[in-house]
Amino acid sequence: MQTYTAPLRDMRFALNELHQDDGFGHLKAHEEFGPELMDAVLEEAARLCQQVLLPINRSGDEEGCHFEQGPDGTSVRTPEGFREAYRQFAEGGWTSLVAPAEWGGQGLPEALGKMVEEMVCATNVSFSLYPGLTSGALAALTAYASDELKQTWLPKMVSGQWSGSMCLTEAHCGTDLGMLRTKAVPAGNGGYKLTGAKIFISAGEHDLTENIVHLVLARLPDAPKGVKGISLFLVPKFLLDDDGNPATRNGVWCTAIEHKTGIKASATCAMQFEDAMGWLVGEPNRGLEAMFTMMNAERVGVGIQGLGIGEAAYQSAVWYAKDRIQGRSLAGAKYPDREADPIIVHPDVRRMLMTMRAYNEGCRGVSAWISRALDAEKHAEDAETREKAADFVALMTPVVKALFTDLGFESASLAVQVYGGHGYIRESGVEQYLRDARISMIYEGTNGIQALDLVGRKMSAHMGRYLRGFFHPVSNFIEANAGDEQLAPFIAGLKRAFEALQGSTSMIAQRGLKDPEEAGAAATDYLRQLGLTAMAYCFAKSVKVAMTQLSQGSDEAEFYGAKIHTARFFFDRILPQTASCYLAIKAGKGSMMALDDAAF
Ligand SMILES: Cc1cc2nc3c(=O)[nH]c(=O)nc-3n(C[C@H](O)[C@H](O)[C@H](O)COP(=O)(O)OP(=O)(O)OC[C@H]3O[C@@H](n4cnc5c(N)ncnc54)[C@H](O)[C@@H]3O)c2cc1C
């Protein structure tokens, strides 16, 4: 059964208690948003997600999207209930939550916005893509579009009346965008005409909004070959009349929708551009740079999809583990009045539940950390803090994207396992989580590409400056708490993981300089090692907060006690994976690259 209650207490913990000392907080721009307001927003978001988005998650998966012939050409109809849900979502102000006030947004902190995103993804990840793509497009337009374009397009995208899409992929190029062929030629009126075909475009066509603003990568005439010859264009579905209302159909059409493994209620569209009017965003031939603003925003958002699904899978598994009775506890019957014990008594089922729980709480801790940096990057008053925050976001974006989605998929798979055969059957609802989670490891750059980004770009950037922004707080925390007896097992575990991470870092740096294939061979293990160490740091900090609260007689002993137990499980049972990552990296590329291509 799909069941979900937003983990508001843990969200408040991550928001208000965990990272107050990270140097990214206390922003003047957010002074007016006190804890009561933030709480009220979280509660209202939970209500909307639980009551509006969750009930159409399964039906949306069953029904999928429909490709139809509309009065003005082809169109896509979303599953029943999606239009009404989107109306409520937009009218409730959720599309404008963190958008800048200048364009009609509410300007609330990203740290809050990411918690709301987690709830949306947990209850309906297909739905999340429609507003998700819009907010990514908003980020790119805010940073790169001309004032005129901003004034024309941003307010209605912020209000949710219009939505956005991201058009990069073509049939012959996904990862390697340097090969893309869509063309743009000057139209003589300051605009451009675009011709070409894109595939796999999420929210490329649908019936939720009255206009769709596509951000499209294309080549200008005589553009240099490769990624240095790509420009970014804004191409609307409808061109506007003099009053700024959608009026004339532009030359961009959805020609088909994909039939997919999961996220079936999200329209994945093949798009045809035929002399479609568009406007340049940013500089000619520097489109990829502008598109990276959108992709980086989306990458963190995709990571949050992994966390959201992981939490929903966990809660659904807990419900089943308490309900399903099979066998007796190894320690003797725990529920003797029942025909058998509920499966939650069995250590192996506990292993699965605790793994999911630890993944979710650990990821939520890291998510709150990067979200605070996202806020500080934009709003900190001094340039030094803005730069520190930007460095941290740059380093952790591929980690959040890849680690959270790997763990979200593992959690969904564990939830199926907890259900046994029933989990494999559609009625259980949990197999949908597995199917929906799978794509998050692929789109917005596969997880393998995230790992290469971490090792190839982020690790070496500015002589290791980005990495230092992560290493310093961890080593400072270890040093500052070295003498704390209660924390000792956590500090010891964190120290071991951190030293191994430093070892891997220097190994990759040295070998990678001589042989880039060595860095490529180490990348995925390194990303996991760094990500798990970041989770360990957040857990160790959580334990410190929890122990302080308990020693002061907190009336939330159950919550803080559980936090410590979950952290212990993480340190005992999950963090040791970092040692195997280290060993795998140390082994080098040899066995990986030894066979000739022909031997496969
Ligand atoms: C449901 C869905 C929704 C999508 N939504 C959008 C969207 O809204 N907009 C959009 O533009 N695109 C979208 N995509 C496309 C998606 O981003 C790409 O599929 C993805 O980036 C991978 O590209 P590809 O499929 O061409 O795989 P390829 O690039 O062919 O990669 C195949 C494999 O090779 C590996 N690989 C490739 N190059 C390298 C390398 N240099 N080093 C190491 N490994 C490498 C990859 O990691 C992968 O494992 C979507 C795709 C799907 C399925």
Ligand as a Chemical Component Dictionary entry (heavy atoms), coordinates in Angstrom:
data_LIG
# 
_chem_comp.id                   LIG 
_chem_comp.type                 NON-POLYMER 
_chem_comp.pdbx_formal_charge   0 
_chem_comp.three_letter_code    LIG 
# 
loop_
_chem_comp_atom.comp_id 
_chem_comp_atom.atom_id 
_chem_comp_atom.alt_atom_id 
_chem_comp_atom.type_symbol 
_chem_comp_atom.charge 
_chem_comp_atom.model_Cartn_x 
_chem_comp_atom.model_Cartn_y 
_chem_comp_atom.model_Cartn_z 
_chem_comp_atom.pdbx_ordinal 
LIG C1  C1  C 0 12.045 9.765  -19.011 1  
LIG C2  C2  C 0 13.109 10.665 -19.521 2  
LIG C3  C3  C 0 12.998 12.038 -19.372 3  
LIG C4  C4  C 0 13.977 12.887 -19.887 4  
LIG N1  N1  N 0 13.812 14.250 -19.817 5  
LIG C5  C5  C 0 14.656 15.045 -20.532 6  
LIG C6  C6  C 0 14.377 16.445 -20.680 7  
LIG O1  O1  O 0 13.424 16.978 -20.120 8  
LIG N2  N2  N 0 15.201 17.179 -21.481 9  
LIG C7  C7  C 0 16.272 16.624 -22.124 10 
LIG O2  O2  O 0 16.958 17.329 -22.845 11 
LIG N3  N3  N 0 16.586 15.318 -21.963 12 
LIG C8  C8  C 0 15.798 14.511 -21.195 13 
LIG N4  N4  N 0 16.070 13.179 -21.069 14 
LIG C9  C9  C 0 17.297 12.645 -21.659 15 
LIG C10 C10 C 0 18.339 12.248 -20.608 16 
LIG O3  O3  O 0 18.861 13.385 -19.987 17 
LIG C11 C11 C 0 19.388 11.377 -21.312 18 
LIG O4  O4  O 0 18.762 10.148 -21.614 19 
LIG C12 C12 C 0 20.630 11.159 -20.463 20 
LIG O5  O5  O 0 21.332 12.357 -20.271 21 
LIG C13 C13 C 0 21.570 10.119 -21.066 22 
LIG O6  O6  O 0 21.752 10.319 -22.436 23 
LIG P1  P1  P 0 21.528 9.094  -23.435 24 
LIG O7  O7  O 0 20.233 8.466  -23.110 25 
LIG O8  O8  O 0 21.720 9.573  -24.813 26 
LIG O9  O9  O 0 22.650 8.060  -23.053 27 
LIG P2  P2  P 0 24.145 8.041  -23.632 28 
LIG O10 O10 O 0 24.723 9.400  -23.591 29 
LIG O11 O11 O 0 24.159 7.326  -24.931 30 
LIG O12 O12 O 0 24.889 7.149  -22.537 31 
LIG C14 C14 C 0 24.804 5.720  -22.508 32 
LIG C15 C15 C 0 25.700 5.202  -21.380 33 
LIG O13 O13 O 0 27.057 5.569  -21.640 34 
LIG C16 C16 C 0 27.589 6.299  -20.569 35 
LIG N5  N5  N 0 28.458 7.354  -21.090 36 
LIG C17 C17 C 0 28.224 8.189  -22.115 37 
LIG N6  N6  N 0 29.260 9.016  -22.300 38 
LIG C18 C18 C 0 30.164 8.718  -21.373 39 
LIG C19 C19 C 0 31.444 9.218  -21.017 40 
LIG N7  N7  N 0 32.001 10.251 -21.677 41 
LIG N8  N8  N 0 32.107 8.662  -19.988 42 
LIG C20 C20 C 0 31.547 7.654  -19.287 43 
LIG N9  N9  N 0 30.349 7.132  -19.566 44 
LIG C21 C21 C 0 29.664 7.652  -20.592 45 
LIG C22 C22 C 0 26.393 6.880  -19.834 46 
LIG O14 O14 O 0 26.675 7.149  -18.462 47 
LIG C23 C23 C 0 25.368 5.779  -20.006 48 
LIG O15 O15 O 0 25.547 4.796  -19.029 49 
LIG C24 C24 C 0 15.122 12.326 -20.511 50 
LIG C25 C25 C 0 15.252 10.932 -20.633 51 
LIG C26 C26 C 0 14.257 10.110 -20.170 52 
LIG C27 C27 C 0 14.413 8.622  -20.373 53 
# 
loop_
_chem_comp_bond.comp_id 
_chem_comp_bond.atom_id_1 
_chem_comp_bond.atom_id_2 
_chem_comp_bond.value_order 
_chem_comp_bond.pdbx_ordinal 
LIG C1  C2  SING 1  
LIG C2  C3  SING 2  
LIG C2  C26 DOUB 3  
LIG C3  C4  DOUB 4  
LIG C4  N1  SING 5  
LIG C4  C24 SING 6  
LIG N1  C5  DOUB 7  
LIG C5  C6  SING 8  
LIG C5  C8  SING 9  
LIG C6  O1  DOUB 10 
LIG C6  N2  SING 11 
LIG N2  C7  SING 12 
LIG C7  O2  DOUB 13 
LIG C7  N3  SING 14 
LIG N3  C8  DOUB 15 
LIG C8  N4  SING 16 
LIG N4  C9  SING 17 
LIG N4  C24 SING 18 
LIG C9  C10 SING 19 
LIG C10 O3  SING 20 
LIG C10 C11 SING 21 
LIG C11 O4  SING 22 
LIG C11 C12 SING 23 
LIG C12 O5  SING 24 
LIG C12 C13 SING 25 
LIG C13 O6  SING 26 
LIG O6  P1  SING 27 
LIG P1  O7  DOUB 28 
LIG P1  O8  SING 29 
LIG P1  O9  SING 30 
LIG O9  P2  SING 31 
LIG P2  O10 DOUB 32 
LIG P2  O11 SING 33 
LIG P2  O12 SING 34 
LIG O12 C14 SING 35 
LIG C14 C15 SING 36 
LIG C15 O13 SING 37 
LIG C15 C23 SING 38 
LIG O13 C16 SING 39 
LIG C16 N5  SING 40 
LIG C16 C22 SING 41 
LIG N5  C17 SING 42 
LIG N5  C21 SING 43 
LIG C17 N6  DOUB 44 
LIG N6  C18 SING 45 
LIG C18 C19 SING 46 
LIG C18 C21 DOUB 47 
LIG C19 N7  SING 48 
LIG C19 N8  DOUB 49 
LIG N8  C20 SING 50 
LIG C20 N9  DOUB 51 
LIG N9  C21 SING 52 
LIG C22 O14 SING 53 
LIG C22 C23 SING 54 
LIG C23 O15 SING 55 
LIG C24 C25 DOUB 56 
LIG C25 C26 SING 57 
LIG C26 C27 SING 58 
# 
